[in-house]
Structures are given as C-alpha cells and as structure tokens.
C-alpha cells in the first residue's frame, strides 16, 4: 500500500479554478494525485473549493489555469465521450426527468458505450443488472424515480453511475440529504466498489472512517493529504475548520474520531447540567 | 469489454418497459407503450383521413374515397382526388412537422410553453413570407426559403435577448412571446402596405389555412422533410440524454452545447417549413408533443407519436373548418386555436416559476 511508485491515472497540475472571470479564483495552484484503486475523500469547510475541484476533475468546469490529467493526457483535449468511458461522475443534485422509471434511468448510464445503431448489448444488460443488484434497487425496477424516497433515489443515481462501468468514479457529496442509516449504507457501498473513487464528504468522521486517502482543503488549497491515521489530528481540525476538538481512536474501527469541544452553556443550562461536566482537556 | 459469462437467457434482455429490436450487428430500444400508442394514433389518423376525404360540401361514400386513394376509377374522382386529397396531404405533412418541431424545442428549452408557435418562430416565418409577398420578391418557389429564414432569424433573436450567461426557461418564453407579438404587428404592417389582392392572400395565409393548398405546397415540403428525416432519427436518440440535467448529461459524454443547438435548429427548420406551406397553424406544435408524452408516459417527448398527434390534430381540425360554415371555409388555424388557446392558458396558470418541462 505504501508503494512509492504507486500509479495515478487521475491528477491535477497547478489547477486554478473559478466561476466568474471578474471574481477571485476559488481554487489556486492545486496539485493532487488520485491513488488508483482506492477511495479518496476530499473534506473541508463550506466554500473551500472541494466540490469545485471535483467538478474540474470530471470536466464539468474548465480550468482557468493548469490542467487535469487523465492517463497523462490533458482532460480538455480528450473527446468527452472517451472520458465518459473511463471516468464517471455523479453530480451533487442530479434531476431525473419526470416519470422516468428506475431501470430506464439506470440504463441511460450506458450512453458512452452505445452507438446510434447499437442501443442495447449484452454488456449493457450485464452492467445495468449488476449495478442495480449492487445498489439494491432491483426490486424498484419499474417504479418512477420521482415516487422514491431520498435514500432510494440516491441509490438509483449511484446505480446509474455504476452502470457507466468506468475505472474511475467521482461522487459529489453522495450522502447529502440522507439520514444517518442511508449515509452509512451509501458509504459501505462505495467501499465495496472495485474501482478508483473520489468523493467529497461533509462529515469529517465519516471521511476518516471510509477514506484510504484523505485530502483536507481550506480556502482553495490543500492543507494536508494522506492516510487518515496520519492526517487527522487536533491541529489539522483546528487549522482547517477553526474548531477546537480532540481526536481519539474510533471505538469500532480504530480510525481517528474527531470529538468537538463541549457546547456553550445556554440559558437553560441548569436542565442540561451533564453538558457542563465535560470540559475539553 | 470482454464477455466472461453469457447471461442465462443467451441474449440480452431489455430494460423494463422496452423491447429490443435486433439485427445482425444493430440493436434498437423500442419503448413498448410508445409503440402501442403510435399504432393507436395511426389507426385514429387513418380514420381522420377517411373522414376528411368523405365529408365536405358533398358527402362521398367511404369506399369511393378509398378507391380514389388507391388510384382506382371512381365516380368521385374530382371531389376526392383533385379537391380533398392534395389538401389532406398538406395537412398531414404540416401537422407532423409541427408536432416534431414542438417536441424538439420543448425538449431543449425544458418547458412545455416553449413551443415554436408561442415563442415567435412561426411568427418570424410569417413576417418574412408576407413581407416577401408584399414587395413582390416571393414567388411560390422561393417562399419556403423566406419562411425558413424568418423562423431562424426569430429564433436567433429570441435566443440572443434571453441569454444572460445562461438560459432561464421563463425569461426565454416571455421574451419569445414578446417577439411573437412584435412580429405579428410587423406582418400586419406588411399587409397594410400590400396591394389589395396580395393583402387578401396574405390575410388568409396568416391564419394558417389549408384552403386551396395542394401538391405544389406538398411536394417541396415532402422533400424537405425527407431530407431532414435522418436528423430527426438522430434527434430521437439524442433526446435520451438531453432530458437529464446538464451535469449528468456531460458526465455521460454528451457535448451538450452543440447537441442542444442542433436539436433546436432542427425544430426551428421544421416549424418554419410547415409555416411556409400552410401559414402559422397555431398551437399544433404546442399541443401535439404534450398529448403524445401524456399518452406514452416516456421520460422524453416521443418524436414519432408527436408527429402522429400533430398530423391527427391538423387533419381533424380541418374537417369542421371546411364543414361548419359550408360553403365558406374557415382556416384550419382558427379551429386549432380554439382548442389550443385554452390549453395554453391552463399551462401558464399551472406553470411553476421554475418552468420545468
């Protein structure tokens, strides 16, 4: 795992990103190598540029400067269809067309492998059935997507991205809007995938639990990157999030667990006295 | 991609709701419900065509009408073959073209209101055509070019004015309606400038009429539609990803900008060609795609069913247009407007501000 000559099919070189020419860059001079076959998680406070970086790596955003490299080639010079055969991306809040059924949506993930005259092959069938089984949406096959719950819907979208059958998969905050049980379900699914995954997560503890490689960003720069065990420290949490916290081993996994300081006593603190007894050490 | 284990059935199944049509190295997905709806619409259309041939100032027996269509000798050859059949042909082609045009533009704009007969495309086509008639530069052979030019010009202007670093659906529709009104006034201006005979010709044309239309309008339109058919087949496939949100479609390797532009241009061309042949037959392009989509329950607007629904509406509307105040014939556009206008109002009242199709 700690092989020095580890391969990186996807990387960012001197990446400068922004949405509006007149405004300041969101990300500046960012360099990042995504380790192959592992789960990379990008974390950071709101508006630190983590989603922006992910979007640029999935050619949804054109870099203002620098480049994203896929297999050594500048992303902007590779035909978008060819990118789609290697690199899949699930955006933050995808919108399903009205009344589309689950299988219909998942099967549209096969687009980059199909031609006008080859609309359905055995490979298509296998990829779609496999993706639906893996995400546990097979039973929902005929249901309209807009009638599903948030958790089910997210699994359907992930199934669509999986059906695309790419070696690399980017997921932009796949757990947002999900309750804790569904969050864990999605993250477990991500860990089972036998492919390179890059995902943006909000929750630092989940990131520490599920990442092979953790990237912490702040104000458009990478503050730290590495194994969660090496990277997640009280100092880092303070530096990145400006939060006082202690880091203890997770009682279940042993991965670093960030515990923020005690809540500020409120006007009704007499009723919540147990909170005051836990000063940060 | 290598095949490791063949699936148990030996051949690929299809996604739920679809059937796969398979050739030697080709395979096509066919939406089952859409196929059934298309068959039903086709049967309905055949019935409507028969009614259009039989009903009128003089009633013709159905079997005589069928004989004429198949080139057999008949006592009603003049009424059916010379008077009604050419007019019916124009109606079918115009309706089908408008149905597909509406479907494409509504898809690209993601808004059922953004139909070529609402956002000024057909009005642009009319304005230039009437202008050409007025100033004597529009002979029958070049008129279609004027309407296509007018349609493209109007679409381009609406796009230009609606673009603010992005295209907001509601702003797009409102600017389109504004242009439609302005272009209609321009057309009126041309009519008042024209001499009496041209003015009367233009006024009838303006309401969208199959009155006196025949093979000289049908033939160029049929050729144009035949030429555009490959593009329409491509469009039917392209729609599958264009209906997804922008990010998802891009992630699937779709070059969204060029694809959208191509779909919209195709829609504008079809609408303008239809307008060139019969004048602005209002609301067919607005209604047909929505009827088709509601019947098929597909995720994207089905093009074949839109074409059939468009043809059906136009042919059906032309029957009362001819019969109701016989011997005076109403323009078909008056009848389609009577059906379409209430639907347009309903749509506007029920549109959420997001304006999703």
Interface residues (C-beta under 8 A of the other chain):
Chain A: X55 X58 X59 X60 X79 X80 X81 X82 X83 X84 X85 X88 X89 X90 X91 X94 X95 X96 X97 X98 X99 X100 X101 X102 X103 X104 X105 X106 X107 X108 X109 X111 X112 X113 X116 X117 X118 X119 X120 X121 X122 X123 X124 X125 X126 X128 X141 X142 X160 X161 X164 X165
Chain B: X1 X3 X6 X7 X11 X12 X13 X14 X15 X16 X17 X18 X20 X25 X26 X27 X28 X29 X233 X234 X237 X240 X241 X243 X244 X245 X247 X248 X250 X251 X252 X253 X254 X255 X297 X298 X299 X300 X356 X357
